[in-house]
Amino acid sequence: MTKIISALLIGYILIALEAIVPGGILGLLGFLSLLASAYFAHIEYGGWIIPSIVFLMGGLGGVILVFIQFKWLSGSKFGKKMFVHATSGKTINNEELSDLVGKTGITVTDHHPEGLVKIKSNTYDSFCQAGYICKGTKVEITKVDAFRLIVKPV
């Protein structure tokens, strides 16, 4: 029983961390941990009914955890720092963006690694190759990729 509960708890922790550290790996490991808990239930209790219940209830718990986490995280002080809450509000074609390569601008939001950058009086969606950069950092536009600017700190 201890192995089953431990595997479920590890799975829930990994699934919770997936919302903070996106990429899919932690979520996949959390899912595998839920599978492991069902396997441990099969070893301890035999048959397929108890392992199925453990897996389904564990999965339901994971879904509820993610739902609660995103509801809480989006409203928390920590979550507000993680998510971009502004948009540029307009679309621009790729040719206009290509003219900006080599110019500098200031980040309007933190980049995680995506955010907004202001060049002259216009705000653009951007992606930082270096990963995280703080709001107010001076950046250089290095290239254009899929209607967003690729930037690096200066």
Backbone hydrogen bonds, N-H to C=O, Kabsch-Sander energy under -0.5 kcal/mol:
donor,donor_aa,acceptor,acceptor_aa,energy
5,I,1,M,-2.3
6,S,2,T,-2.6
7,A,3,K,-2.5
8,L,4,I,-2.1
9,L,5,I,-2.7
10,I,6,S,-2.7
11,G,7,A,-2.3
12,Y,8,L,-2.6
13,I,9,L,-2.4
14,L,10,I,-2.5
15,I,11,G,-2.4
16,A,12,Y,-2.4
17,L,13,I,-2.3
18,E,14,L,-1.3
19,A,15,I,-0.7
19,A,16,A,-0.8
20,I,16,A,-0.6
20,I,17,L,-0.6
21,V,17,L,-3.1
28,L,24,G,-2.3
29,L,25,I,-2.5
30,G,26,L,-2.3
31,F,27,G,-2.3
32,L,28,L,-2.6
33,S,29,L,-2.0
34,L,30,G,-1.8
35,L,31,F,-2.2
36,A,32,L,-2.3
37,S,33,S,-2.0
38,A,34,L,-1.7
39,Y,35,L,-2.3
40,F,36,A,-2.8
41,A,37,S,-2.0
42,H,38,A,-2.0
43,I,39,Y,-2.3
44,E,40,F,-2.3
45,Y,41,A,-3.0
46,G,41,A,-0.5
46,G,42,H,-1.9
52,S,48,W,-1.6
53,I,49,I,-2.4
54,V,50,I,-2.8
55,F,51,P,-2.5
56,L,52,S,-2.8
57,M,53,I,-2.9
58,G,54,V,-2.3
59,G,55,F,-2.6
60,L,56,L,-2.5
61,G,57,M,-2.4
62,G,58,G,-2.1
63,V,59,G,-2.3
64,I,60,L,-2.5
65,L,61,G,-2.5
66,V,62,G,-2.4
67,F,63,V,-2.4
68,I,64,I,-2.7
69,Q,65,L,-2.7
70,F,66,V,-2.5
71,K,67,F,-2.0
72,W,68,I,-2.9
73,L,69,Q,-3.8
74,S,70,F,-1.7
75,G,71,K,-0.6
75,G,72,W,-0.7
76,S,72,W,-1.1
80,K,76,S,-2.1
81,K,77,K,-1.0
82,M,78,F,-1.1
83,F,79,G,-2.0
97,L,93,N,-1.5
98,S,94,N,-2.2
99,D,95,E,-1.0
100,L,97,L,-1.8
101,V,98,S,-1.2
102,G,141,I,-2.9
103,K,100,L,-2.2
105,G,139,V,-2.4
106,I,118,K,-2.2
107,T,137,T,-2.1
108,V,116,L,-2.5
109,T,116,L,-1.3
111,H,133,I,-2.8
112,H,110,D,-0.5
112,H,114,E,-1.7
115,G,126,S,-2.2
117,V,124,Y,-2.5
118,K,106,I,-3.4
119,I,117,V,-0.5
119,I,122,N,-2.6
122,N,119,I,-2.1
124,Y,117,V,-3.0
126,S,115,G,-2.8
127,F,149,L,-2.7
128,C,113,P,-2.8
129,Q,127,F,-0.6
129,Q,151,V,-2.1
131,G,128,C,-1.2
132,Y,130,A,-0.6
133,I,111,H,-1.3
136,G,107,T,-2.2
137,T,134,C,-1.3
139,V,105,G,-2.8
140,E,152,K,-2.9
141,I,103,K,-2.7
142,T,140,E,-0.6
142,T,150,I,-3.0
143,K,150,I,-1.2
145,D,148,R,-2.6
148,R,145,D,-0.6
149,L,125,D,-2.3
150,I,143,K,-3.1
151,V,127,F,-2.8
151,V,149,L,-0.6
152,K,140,E,-1.8
154,V,138,K,-2.5
